[in-house]
């Protein structure tokens, strides 16, 4: 993890980045003056303090709730899901079989019952109302690798063109390309809304992890890192820290405070606030005017590297880290659940999702766990007889089925079992008094 951030960037680097933004087709025509809200009321926190707190988090909001484990969390019934309508297996876990649903980077559900899958090398896949659709290397969607996807009234993807490496060209310079494409389901048409010049910028996963579509159709894309090609042909990483917002006609830019090394996930809450799960600073929320920071040093998270974020219909934000969970309530109250205190296994948490019953699903390579605010249930656990190499993505479709990507060249697993856990209610943990643990402030 990079730790040499500075609050002041030299004029030389600023000039370079502004030139790069222009070269990539970005327009910095609305760089808002943004205030950062310090949620604990102690004033703005410096970068050095935040980065130091990655190693020594504030434990004053850690809670230890009595653990109630449901021994049989999966009932005998099945959820009626369109994707499993033709499955006759009594197993609550079944495969979603499609020839291109492999090497999945991310799942994103839409409001009409569909599930979109961005893949590594297999293009874009959609399951919708019993039918499968596939885009790969078409005239208007030329990509095979899709690194990010945002779903709303329109669909937006981040496509990357990785040149094929052969014995003949292995020593030659390979030109990479990347762009943001917008899909209109009504007209079934694609439109390129942003292009990264391949001879200037080398695309990577971090460009597209925060790609999201707001309720009004605006596209949000955090541009935190760029791999810039220097005169000697080498790529160096620069930190731009801008949030790009596409309004349907042009891109406008909002400055992201501090130095974010990358983004792992992003979501909108019911109030329209934009939440970022960052790789090094915790969680950030943008309400259209101000940024609010929720960090481990402030007691909101176990650590500041956040793998995923999921938000309930009531606006409760859950943050997944390798060391446990952070939960942020709409009134600003935060609680921390450490992994070792709950039945979450020994492997780090990789991703989370909220199901249609507002229950929290927690994914690691070792197990899949559900939590409803009072009860815990393990719905899959690895064993020597059935090892499972899950990927890092879990999502809920509008029918209530859970999609989990498997690593490598495998398909997706679907959970369509009936649950014996009540719907989610997190009022109890909101009221729990925190305990103080070793290392707390």
C-alpha positions in Angstrom: 0.0 0.0 0.0 1.4 3.4 -1.0 2.0 5.6 2.0 3.9 8.6 0.6 0.9 10.9 0.0 1.2 14.6 0.4 -1.4 17.3 0.9 0.3 19.6 -1.6 1.0 18.5 -5.1 3.7 20.3 -7.0 2.8 22.7 -9.8 4.7 20.5 -12.2 2.5 17.4 -11.5 -0.7 19.5 -11.5 0.2 20.8 -14.9 1.0 17.3 -16.1 -2.3 16.0 -14.9 -4.3 18.8 -16.3 -2.6 18.2 -19.6 -3.4 14.5 -19.3 -7.0 15.2 -18.5 -7.3 17.3 -21.7 -5.5 14.7 -23.7 -7.9 12.0 -22.6 -10.9 14.1 -23.7 -11.9 15.3 -20.2 -13.3 18.7 -19.6 -12.7 20.3 -16.2 -15.4 22.8 -16.7 -17.1 22.5 -13.3 -14.5 21.9 -10.7 -16.6 22.4 -7.6 -15.2 23.8 -4.3 -15.9 20.9 -2.0 -15.9 20.9 1.8 -15.0 17.8 3.7 -17.2 17.0 6.7 -15.4 15.6 9.8 -18.0 13.3 11.3 -16.5 13.2 14.8 -16.5 17.0 15.1 -12.8 17.3 15.9 -11.8 19.2 12.7 -10.3 18.0 9.5 -8.0 15.1 9.7 -4.6 15.1 8.0 -3.5 12.5 5.5 -0.7 11.4 7.8 -3.2 10.8 10.7 -5.5 8.8 8.4 -2.8 6.7 7.0 -1.4 6.0 10.5 -4.8 4.9 11.6 -4.8 2.1 9.1 -2.3 0.3 11.4 -3.8 1.4 14.7 -7.5 1.8 14.2 -9.7 3.5 16.9 -11.6 0.6 18.6 -14.0 2.7 20.6 -17.0 1.8 18.5 -16.4 -2.0 18.5 -19.5 -3.9 19.7 -19.8 -7.5 20.8 -23.4 -8.7 20.4 -24.3 -12.1 21.8 -24.0 -14.5 18.9 -27.1 -16.5 17.9 -26.3 -19.0 15.2 -29.3 -20.6 13.3 -28.2 -24.2 12.9 -30.4 -24.8 9.9 -30.6 -21.5 8.1 -31.8 -23.0 4.8 -35.3 -24.4 4.6 -36.7 -27.0 2.3 -38.5 -24.6 0.0 -37.2 -22.6 -3.0 -37.4 -19.0 -4.0 -39.1 -18.6 -7.4 -36.4 -17.0 -9.4 -36.4 -16.6 -13.2 -32.8 -17.7 -13.5 -33.5 -21.0 -11.7 -37.0 -21.7 -13.2 -35.6 -24.6 -15.2 -33.6 -26.1 -12.3 -35.1 -29.2 -10.7 -32.4 -29.8 -8.2 -33.2 -29.8 -4.5 -29.8 -28.3 -3.8 -30.2 -24.6 -2.7 -27.1 -23.8 -4.8 -27.3 -24.3 -8.5 -25.2 -23.1 -11.5 -26.3 -20.3 -13.9 -25.1 -21.8 -17.1 -24.2 -19.7 -20.1 -21.3 -20.3 -22.3 -19.8 -16.8 -21.7 -20.7 -16.4 -18.0 -17.1 -17.2 -17.0 -14.2 -15.2 -15.5 -16.6 -12.7 -14.0 -15.3 -9.4 -12.8 -18.5 -8.0 -11.3 -22.3 -8.5 -11.2 -24.8 -5.7 -11.2 -28.6 -6.1 -11.0 -31.1 -3.9 -12.7 -34.6 -2.9 -11.5 -36.5 -5.0 -14.0 -35.2 -8.3 -12.8 -32.1 -8.6 -14.9 -28.5 -9.3 -13.9 -25.5 -7.9 -15.8 -22.1 -9.6 -15.7 -18.9 -7.9 -16.7 -16.3 -10.6 -17.6 -12.6 -10.9 -18.2 -12.3 -11.9 -21.9 -15.9 -12.9 -22.5 -17.6 -9.6 -23.0 -20.8 -8.5 -21.3 -23.6 -10.9 -20.4 -27.2 -10.1 -19.4 -29.8 -12.5 -18.0 -33.3 -10.9 -18.4 -36.7 -12.6 -17.9 -35.5 -16.0 -18.8 -33.3 -15.0 -21.8 -29.6 -14.5 -22.1 -28.0 -11.7 -24.1 -24.3 -11.4 -24.9 -22.1 -8.6 -26.3 -18.5 -9.2 -27.4 -16.5 -7.6 -30.1 -19.4 -6.1 -32.0 -19.1 -3.0 -34.1 -20.4 -0.7 -31.4 -19.3 -2.7 -28.4 -15.8 -3.8 -29.4 -14.5 -5.1 -26.1 -13.9 -8.6 -24.7 -12.9 -7.4 -21.2 -15.3 -5.4 -19.2 -13.8 -4.1 -15.9 -16.7 -2.1 -14.5 -20.4 -1.6 -15.0 -23.0 0.8 -13.7 -26.7 0.0 -13.9 -29.7 2.4 -13.9 -32.0 3.8 -16.5 -29.1 3.3 -18.9 -26.2 0.9 -18.7 -22.6 2.1 -18.6 -19.5 -0.1 -18.9 -15.8 0.3 -18.7 -14.2 -1.7 -21.5 -10.5 -2.5 -21.9 -8.7 -3.7 -25.0 -5.8 -5.9 -24.1 -3.7 -6.8 -27.1 -3.2 -10.5 -27.7 0.4 -11.5 -26.9 1.9 -14.0 -29.4 5.3 -15.4 -30.0 5.7 -13.0 -32.9 4.9 -9.8 -31.0 6.0 -10.6 -27.5 8.9 -8.1 -27.7 6.9 -5.4 -29.4 5.2 -2.5 -27.8 1.5 -3.2 -27.2 -1.0 -0.5 -27.4 -3.8 -0.6 -24.8 -7.1 1.0 -25.1 -10.1 1.8 -22.9 -13.3 3.7 -23.0 -16.6 4.2 -21.2 -19.6 3.1 -23.3 -23.3 3.9 -22.6 -26.1 1.5 -23.5 -29.6 2.7 -24.1 -32.0 -0.3 -23.6 -34.8 1.4 -25.4 -32.9 1.9 -28.7 -30.5 -1.1 -28.1 -27.6 1.2 -29.0 -24.2 1.9 -27.7 -22.5 5.3 -27.4 -18.9 6.1 -26.4 -18.9 8.8 -23.9 -15.2 8.8 -22.8 -12.0 7.5 -24.4 -8.6 7.0 -22.8 -5.9 7.6 -25.3 -4.0 4.4 -25.5 -0.6 5.9 -26.1 -0.9 8.1 -23.0 -2.8 6.1 -20.4 -2.6 2.4 -19.6 -6.0 1.1 -18.3 -6.3 -0.8 -15.1 -9.0 -2.2 -12.9 -9.0 0.9 -10.6 -10.5 3.1 -13.4 -13.8 1.4 -13.3 -14.6 0.0 -9.9 -16.6 3.1 -8.9 -18.6 3.3 -12.1 -22.2 3.9 -11.2 -25.4 5.3 -12.6 -27.5 7.7 -10.5 -31.4 7.7 -10.4 -31.4 10.6 -12.8 -29.2 8.8 -15.3 -26.0 10.7 -14.6 -22.9 8.6 -14.8 -20.4 8.8 -11.9 -16.8 7.7 -12.4 -14.1 8.4 -9.7 -10.8 9.0 -11.4 -8.3 8.4 -8.6 -5.3 6.9 -10.4 -3.8 7.2 -13.9 -0.9 5.2 -15.3 0.9 7.9 -17.3 3.4 7.1 -20.0 6.6 9.1 -19.7 9.1 10.1 -22.4 11.2 7.0 -21.9 8.1 4.8 -22.4 7.7 3.7 -18.8 4.3 4.1 -17.0 4.2 6.0 -13.7 1.2 6.2 -11.3 -0.3 9.6 -10.6 -3.2 10.4 -8.2 -5.8 12.7 -9.8 -8.6 12.4 -7.2 -11.5 13.7 -9.3 -15.1 12.5 -9.5 -16.3 12.7 -13.1 -20.1 13.2 -13.6 -21.5 12.8 -17.0 -24.9 14.5 -17.4 -25.8 13.1 -20.8 -24.0 15.9 -22.7 -20.7 16.6 -21.1 -18.4 15.6 -18.2 -18.1 17.8 -15.1 -15.5 17.2 -12.4 -15.6 17.4 -8.6 -12.4 17.3 -6.6 -12.1 14.3 -4.1 -10.3 15.5 -1.0 -7.2 13.7 0.2 -5.3 11.0 -1.6 -7.3 7.9 -2.6 -5.0 5.2 -3.9 -8.0 3.4 -5.6 -11.7 2.5 -5.3 -13.1 -1.0 -4.8 -16.8 -0.3 -4.9 -19.5 2.4 -5.1 -23.2 2.6 -4.4 -26.0 5.2 -4.2 -28.2 5.2 -1.1 -32.0 5.9 -1.1 -31.4 9.6 -0.6 -29.1 9.8 -3.6 -25.8 10.1 -1.8 -22.8 8.5 -3.5 -20.7 6.2 -1.4 -17.1 5.1 -2.2 -15.3 2.1 -0.7 -11.7 3.2 -1.0 -8.5 1.1 -0.9 -6.8 3.3 1.7 -9.0 5.9 3.4 -12.1 4.0 4.4 -15.5 5.1 3.2 -16.4 8.5 1.6 -19.9 9.9 1.0 -20.7 12.7 -1.5 -24.1 14.4 -1.1 -23.8 16.7 -4.1 -22.0 19.4 -2.1 -19.9 18.0 0.7 -17.7 14.9 1.2 -18.0 13.0 4.5 -15.2 10.7 5.5 -15.7 7.6 7.6 -12.4 6.1 8.6 -10.9 3.5 10.9 -9.2 6.2 12.8 -12.6 7.8 13.6 -13.9 4.4 14.8 -16.2 3.6 11.9 -14.2 0.7 10.4 -11.9 -2.2 11.4 -9.4 -1.0 8.9 -9.3 1.6 6.1 -9.1 -0.8 3.1 -12.7 -1.4 2.2 -13.6 -4.3 -0.2 -17.3 -3.6 -0.7 -20.2 -1.5 0.3 -24.0 -2.4 0.6 -26.8 -0.2 1.6 -30.3 -1.1 3.0 -33.6 0.4 1.9 -33.4 2.4 5.2 -30.1 4.0 4.2 -27.9 1.9 6.5 -24.5 1.5 4.9 -22.4 -1.7 5.5 -18.7 -1.7 4.7 -16.8 -4.9 4.2 -13.1 -5.1 5.2 -10.8 -8.0 5.5 -10.9 -7.6 9.3 -14.6 -7.3 9.8 -17.6 -5.0 9.2 -18.4 -1.4 9.7 -22.0 -0.1 9.8 -22.9 3.5 9.4 -26.5 4.6 10.3 -28.2 7.5 8.7 -27.9 9.6 11.9 -24.1 9.2 11.8 -23.8 6.5 14.4 -21.1 4.0 13.6 -20.4 0.5 14.9 -17.7 -2.0 14.2 -18.0 -5.8 14.2 -14.6 -7.6 14.2 -14.4 -10.8 12.2 -13.0 -12.8 15.1 -16.0 -12.0 17.3 -18.6 -13.5 14.9 -19.0 -16.7 12.8 -17.2 -15.2 9.7 -14.4 -17.7 9.5 -10.7 -17.0 9.2 -10.5 -15.8 5.6 -10.8 -12.1 4.9 -14.2 -10.8 3.9 -14.2 -10.1 0.1 -17.7 -8.6 -0.6 -21.2 -8.1 0.8 -24.7 -7.6 -0.5 -28.2 -6.9 0.9 -31.0 -9.3 -0.1 -34.6 -8.4 -0.7 -35.4 -9.2 3.0 -32.7 -6.6 4.0 -30.4 -9.4 5.3 -26.7 -8.9 5.0 -24.8 -11.6 2.9 -21.0 -11.8 3.6 -18.7 -13.5 1.2 -15.2 -14.9 1.8 -13.3 -17.8 0.1 -14.1 -19.9 3.1 -17.8 -19.4 3.6 -21.0 -17.5 2.8 -22.7 -16.1 5.9 -26.0 -14.2 6.5 -26.7 -11.7 9.3 -30.1 -10.1 10.0 -29.1 -7.9 13.0 -29.7 -10.6 15.6 -29.1 -14.0 14.0 -26.3 -15.5 12.0 -26.5 -18.4 9.5 -23.8 -20.1 7.4 -25.3 -21.1 4.1 -22.1 -22.5 2.6 -18.8 -23.6 4.2 -15.8 -25.0 2.5 -14.5 -28.5 3.3 -11.9 -30.9 2.1 -14.6 -32.7 0.1 -16.0 -29.6 -1.5 -13.4 -26.8 -1.7 -14.7 -23.6 -3.3 -12.7 -20.9 -4.8 -15.2 -18.1 -4.8 -14.4 -14.9 -6.7 -14.8 -11.5 -5.1 -18.3 -10.6 -6.1 -21.8 -11.3 -4.7 -25.1 -9.7 -5.7 -28.8 -10.0 -5.2 -31.3 -10.0 -8.1 -34.8 -8.5 -7.8 -36.3 -12.0 -7.3 -34.2 -12.4 -4.2 -31.8 -14.9 -5.6 -28.1 -14.5 -4.7 -25.4 -14.6 -7.4 -21.9 -15.5 -6.5 -19.0 -15.5 -9.0 -16.6 -18.4 -9.0 -13.0 -17.8 -9.7 -11.2 -18.7 -12.9 -13.0 -20.1 -15.8 -16.1 -21.2 -13.9 -19.7 -20.0 -14.0 -21.8 -18.3 -11.3 -23.5 -20.1 -8.4 -27.1 -19.1 -7.6 -28.6 -19.5 -4.2 -32.4 -20.0 -4.5 -33.1 -21.7 -1.1 -35.7 -20.6 1.3 -34.2 -19.0 4.5 -35.1 -19.7 8.1 -33.8 -16.3 9.2 -36.0 -13.3 9.9 -35.8 -10.2 7.7 -33.0 -7.7 8.6 -33.5 -5.4 11.5 -30.4 -3.5 12.8 -32.0 -1.4 15.5 -30.5 -3.5 18.2 -26.9 -3.1 17.2 -27.5 0.6 16.7 -28.4 0.9 20.4 -25.6 -1.4 21.7 -22.9 0.3 23.8 -19.5 -0.1 22.4 -16.7 -1.9 24.2 -13.1 -0.8 24.4 -10.5 -3.2 23.2 -6.7 -3.2 23.2 -5.5 -0.6 20.8 -8.5 1.7 21.3 -8.1 5.4 21.7 
